Amino acid sequence: MYPIHFFDRAVRLWPDHIAVEHGDRNLSYKALHDRVQALAVGLQKLDPEFGSRVGICCYNSIDHLVSWLAVLAAGKVWVPLQPMNAKSELVRAIEFTQASIVIAQPDTVGKLDGADTRFLICDPEGGPDTTAQLGKDHAGQTPAIADMPLSATQAIKFTGGTTGLPKGVMQPYRAWNTNIAIQVSAWSLGVGQRYLAAAPITHGTSTYILPTLATGGTLVLLDRPRPEETLHFLQNAGITTTFVPPTVLYMLMELDAVGASDYAHLKNLIYGAGPMRPDAIERAQKIFGPCLASTYGQTEAPQIATMISAQELLDPAKRASVGRETFLSQVEIMDTQGKILPAGETGEIVIRGDLLMTGYWNQPDVTARTLVDGWLHTGDLGLKDEDGYVFIRGRAKEMIITGGFNVYPADVETVMGEHPEIIDCAVYGVPDEKWGEAVHAAVQVRDAKAASAEDIIAFIRERLGPVQTPKSIRFLEALPRNAIGKLQKMQLAEEHLAQNAETLKEG
């Protein structure tokens, strides 16, 4: 069974149900399926080879969804291209994967200039070389079914590491099937439920599309929404499930209108793509009710290697946790010698099971360092408690060794978040002649006049002692994050060093 078959079966069960809404447009399951089938045939006509790569560089829209499903139905490999990424990164992804076709919007195709590929324009108005016209040309036809093993690649998703060039993660059919089954079970998805796709399809939202469609739900698409728009839909559109990065939740909670609803219909407000501070979790629970939940995974083990339900997250002792391993996944803590550590000890989080990638596209050396004896080495530091709950302490590369002591940024950030004026914060290390590395921090506050650097430093020192206390506090209007909301700590460290160098130069 291939991932697209979950959608095929749903069409037979609920042909007249609404599958997707965007603005004033919607499509039933049957209407969506008809468009997907026709475009899939068109893609196969342009390139009959199963397993060839097709890139999609679009923002959220119904036409993007049709193209996405058609790539799967055509037996192609999906290469997501986030339009907000740099042109050089997008062109490199196309050329590195040798994508034979790239689907882009009229307002994104310019960012792909120079790529050696065939372009299709995702334009509902139609016309030459558009997905709409290609679909019309093959209306009523059925695509050939790919005869591929479950280890074959369904997607190549680029993961932007903190150093070096991004790596193309090969996600197999098997991992996608596993993700779908786990999502359906974890969130009790079912007929008539409504999923708000506020995050980009090119990233985390993609892992919720087929679970929603497999169970007769409706996808409600938003295109680059402002926080106010996301909140409006959470309050007024009967949304039952959504996924957002923590930064979006922080912004939602700062809106004046956030208290204007009881959110009774919202069952799963899932955060991921980064940790969330316990104080912010508690505040979100008070605002949105007992619906906050979380998952942990990587592009290499998509989305849901662990999960913590809304009910479990109500326990204050578990608020800093990302939950326990999910079905078909094993999650352990390993030391540098490859030994599984007991509860309470910190080491690298490792994962194995059907959710894993098969490797990095055309990078066997990097693959061999990351997949060892069946274990995915995540590069994340963490521990498991006696109940099996995983607590992340940060990226291994982000651990700060200052004066011979290990400082885990997540530990300091948890305490910083308890300061009443702090909205968002980040702790990072920079080279230091005396200490080897020194702890520093950047914050976003509600009122700059109500919180000074000295005040924040004293607040932390009283609770954690001198070793973990930042040497300096930098105030920012917003912390730097990438297109999907991940905090860019390396950028903060680089800016810190650059400012210090400029200060010395001026002195």
N, C-alpha and C positions, 0 to 999 in steps of 0.2 A: 504494500500500500504506500502510495506517495502522498506527500503533504496536500497537494491539490485535491486529492480524492475526498478529503474531509468536506471541502466545499461542494464537490459534485454530489455527494450523498445528501447534504443539507438542501440542495436545490430540489431534489426529489421529494423531500419531506415537507418543505415549507416554500413552495414556488412563489406564492403570492405575498409572503411576508416582506417587509421592507428590510433590505440588507444594508443599505448605506444612505446616509443623508449628508448633504453639504449645502448650507444656505437654503435656498428654495428648491433645490434639486434633490431627488431621491430615486433609487432604483430598487425594484423588487429582486428577490433572489433569482427568479427566472430571467428578468431583463438583464441583470448583471452577468449572469452565466452566459447568456447569448452573446453579449458583447465580448466577454473574455474568450469564448470559444472561437469566435470569428477572428479576433486579433491574434490568437495563438496560431491559427492556420496561416495567417499572413506572415507572422514571424518565421514559421517553418518554411514558407515559400521563399523568403528572402535568404534564409540560411537553414538548410535542411539538416545540419549536423546536430544531433543530440549532444548536450553538454557544452555547447558553445556559449560564450559569455555575452550577456546583454546588460548594459549599464542603464540606470534610470537616474536622471538628474532633475527632479521635480519637487515642488512643495506639495503639501497635502491637498488632494482634490480627488473627485470621483474618477477622473481620467487617469490620474496616477494609480489609483487602486486597480482600475481595469488593466492597465499596463503591467502592473506588478503581478496580478493573478495570471495574466496571459503568458508572462515569462515562465511561470511555474508550469502552466498547462502545456506549454510548447516543449517542455523537457530541456529548457535552457538553464543556465546558471545566472542567478541575479547578482549584479554588482551595484550596490547602492552608492550613489554619488550625492553627498550632501551639498546642496547649492551654496550654502554659506561658507564652505571651505575655500581655501585659496585655489586660484586657477591652476597653479603648478601642481598642486596635490591632486586635483581632479584629472588633469591630463595624464599625470603619471599613472593613476589607477587604471585609466582606460588602456593605456599602452602596455602597462605591466601585465594586465590580464588578457591582452589581445582581444578586447571586446569587439565582436564583429558588428554589433548594432548598439547605438546609444539613443535612448529616448529622452528628450529634453523639452522643456517649455520654451515658448518664444522669448521669455525674459531670462532664461538660464543658459541657452545655447551659446551665447557669446562668451561665457566663462570656459567653454570647452574648445575654443578656437585653437586650431593647430593639431588636434587629436586626429590620428589616422583611423577613421572608422566611418560607418554609414550612420547618418543621423535620421531619426524620425522625430517629428515635432508632435508633442502631446498637446493638441489644440482642439477643443470641442467644436470650433468653427469648421474644421475639416480643411480640405484643399490638398494639393500635391504633397507627397512625402509626410503625411500626418498619420497618426495612429487611427484617427477617426475614419479617414478614407480607406486605409488598409483594412480596417474592420468591415466597412461597408462592402468592399470588394469581395469579401469571403463570408458574408452573412449566411447563416444557415449551415455552414460546413463544420466538420468536427476534426480537431487536430489528431495527428498520429500519436499513439501512446509510446513513450520512451520505455525501452526495456533496459533499465539501469539497476544495478545492485543498490541496496540501501546505504552502502558506503560511498556511493557516488556523491559528488558535490551538488548541493542545491543553491548555495550562496557563497560568494567570496566577499567578506565584509572587512574593511580596513580598520585596524585598531591603531589609534594614534598613541604610541607609547610616550613616555616622558623623555626618552632619548632616541636618537636614530630615526630612520625612515619608518613610516607606518608599515605594518605587516598585513598581508592578505590572508585572513583566516578562512580556511575551507570548512564550511559547515555542511555536513552530509545530510541526506534525506533522513537517516536514522535519528540525528540530533533534533531535526525539526519535528518529526513525529513524536519524539519523547517530550519535547517542549509543549506541544499541543495537548498531549494527554495530561501532563502535569498541571498546566494552567487550568484546564477544564475542571480537574479534580480540586485543585487548591482553592479556587475562587467560587466553586459551585455554580459555574456558568450554566445558563439555561435559556429556554425559549422566551423571547420577549424582553430580555435584558438589554440594556443600552450601554455601549462602551464609548466613552469620550476620547477620541484620538486628538489630543491637544499637542502631544509631542510628535516629532517628525517620523513619518513612515520609514525613512532611511535609517532610523535607529531603533530605540526600544519599542516603539509602537508596533513595529512589524511583528513582534513575537505575540501580540494579542489579536491580530487580525483573524488568523485561521481558527484559533480557539473560540472567538466570538461567532464567526460564521458557521463553525462546525455544530454549534448548539442552538442555532436559530435566533441569534441576537442581532442587534442593529449597531452598525458602526456610525458614530456621529463625528464627522471630520471637521476640524478647525485648521485654518491655514495661518501659521505664524501669529497666534492670538496674543493680544495684550493680556496681562493678568486680569483686568476687568472683564474681558470677554470670556475667559475661562471660568471665572467665578459666576458670571451670568448663566452659563450653561449648567454648571454644577447646581445652581439654585433653581433653575426653571425648565430644564430639558429632560427631567426624569432619568438622569444618569445613574446607573447602578455601579459601574466600575470605571476607573481610569488609572492611568499611570503617569506620574510626573517626577522630575528630579527634585531633590530637596530645595534647591534655590527657588523653584516655582512656588512650593508650599510656603516658604518664608515670605515671598512677595504677596501671596494670597492673604496670609494672615495679617499683613499690614494694611489691607484695604479697609476703608471705613464700612463698606457694605457687607463685610464678611459675616457679621452677626445677624443678617436679615433673613436667615433661613434655618430650619431645624435639620436639614439634610437627611430626613428620614428615609428617603429613597436610595441614598448612597450606601452601598454595602461594602465596597472595596476601594478605598483611596490608597493606592499602592505607590510608595515612593521607592526609588532605586537610582542607580547610576552614581551613587555616592552615599556616604553615611549621613545620618541626621542626628543632631544632638538630643539627648534625653529630655532636656527642658523644652525644646521645640516640639518634640513628640507629644509631651503632656499638654502643651498649649493647643496643638492641633486637635487632640482628642476632645478637649473641652469645647472647641469651636465646631468641629465637624461630627462629633459623636464617636461611638465605638466602631469606626470603619477603617481606621488607619492600619495599614499592613505594609510589609516590606519583603523584598527578595534580594538575593545576592547571586551574582553570576558574572561572567565576563563574555566578551565576544567569543572567546574560545570555549565557553560552556554557557550558552546563551540564557541569560535572564534569571533562571530559577533553579540553580544548584541547591540553594537553601531558600526557605521562606518562613516568615512568621506571620501568623494570622492576626486579625484585629483583636480577637479574644485574648490571644497570648500576649499581645503587646500592651494590654491593659495592666499587666504585672510590672510594677516599677523596676523590679530586679532584672527584667528582660528587655527594658526599653533600649539599651545600648546594643542589643543583639540583632543579628540578621536572620535568626531562626535556626532551624535544624535541617539537615539534609533531606531532600525530596526523594520521591520514588525514583528508582533506577539511577540514583547518584550516590556515591560514597564520598564524604567530605571528612578529611582528617587534618591534623596538625603534625608537621614533619620537621625534624631538625636537619642540620646541614649534612648529616651523615646518612640521611634516608631513613631514619628511625621514626616510627609513629610515636608521638608524645602523649603522655597521659593527660587527663583533665587538669586544667589550671595552668599548664605550661605554655609559654609563647613560642611559636615557631611559624613556619610558612604554611599557609592554607594550600592543601593539595586536593584535587578532585579526580575521580575516575567514574566511568559508567557511560551509558548510552548518550548522554548529553554532549559529550566532548567533540571537538573538532577532529579532523583527520590530520591536520598540520597546516603549515603556512605555504601559500602558493609560491612554488619555485624557490623556496628557502629551506632546503633540507637541514642545513646546519643549525638554524634557529629552531626548527622543529625538534631536532634531536635534543636540544638543551631544555626545551619546554615540556615535551612529552617524554617522560622517563619511566620505563617499566609499567606503562599503562596509566601513570599518574600525570595529570596536568599540574605543573608548578605555576601557581598564580602570581607569585611575586608579592602577595599580600601577607602581612603578618597578622596573626590572630591566635586565639585560644578557644577551647571548648570547655564549658562548665560540666559539672557532674550530670546534668540533664541532657547534654548533647547540644546545647545552644552555642552557636558560633559568635564570637565577639571579635570584630576587626580592629586592629590597632594601627593600621596604616600600611602604606606601601613599604616594602623592605628598603627601597632606595630613599624613602622619606624619613626613616628612623634617624634621629639626631644623636650622635655620640659626643657628649660634651664633658670634658674633664674626666673621661673614662666611664661616665654613666650613660646608659641608654635612656633616651627620652622619646616617647611615642606621641606624636602630634595629637592623635585622637584623644589621649588622656587629658592633655592640656586644653584642647578645644571644648571638651565636655564641661570643664570647670568654667572656662571663659563664658560659655553660653548661659551660665547662671547669673551673670551680671545683668541687671535689669535694663541697661541701655544698649546692650549688644544684640544686633539682629543677626549678623553673620560674622564668622571669624575663620582665620587660617593661621596655623603655626608651621613654621619652616625653619630650616637650619642654613647657616651660611658659614664659610670658612672663617676661623678665628685663630690668630697667632697664639693666644694664651690657652684657649680651651679646646683647640682642634676644630670644633664647631661651636657656634653659639645659637641659642634659641631666640627667635624673633617672631613677631606676629603682626598681622594686619586685621583690621576690624571695620565693619560697617555698623554705625550706631544710629539710634533714633534721634538723639539731640546732642550735637557736638559740644554744646555748652555745658551739658550735664555730666560729661565723662571725660576725664583727662587721661593721658598716658600713665601718669603717676598713680592715679586712682585705680586703673585697671591692673597695673603691675602689683600694687599692694593687695588688691583683691585676690589675685592668683597666688602670690607669695604666702599669704595667710593660710591658704587651703592646700597648697602643694609643696611649699618650701622653696628654697632658692634655686636648686638645680633645674627644675622644670619651669621656672618663671622666665618669661621672655625678657631679653635685655632691652628691647624697644618695642613700641607699639606704633604702627602706621595706620592712619585714618584714611579710608577710601569711601567714595560715594557708593561703589559697588565692587565686590571682589572679582578678579578676572576669571571668567569661565569660558569654556569652549561652546560650540554650537548646540551641544546637548546638555549643557549645564554642569560639566565636570570642572572642579576647581583646578586652576593652573598654578600650582605652588612653585614650580620651577620658574615661571615668569616673575612671581613675587621675589624669589631669591635673586634672580638676575637683576631686577630693578633695584633691589636693595644694594647690591654690590656696585651697580652703576652710579647710584646716588652718592655712595660713600666715596667712590673714586673721584667724582666731580667735586665733592666737598674738599677732599685732600688737595686736588688740583688748584682749587680757588684759594685754599689756605696757603 
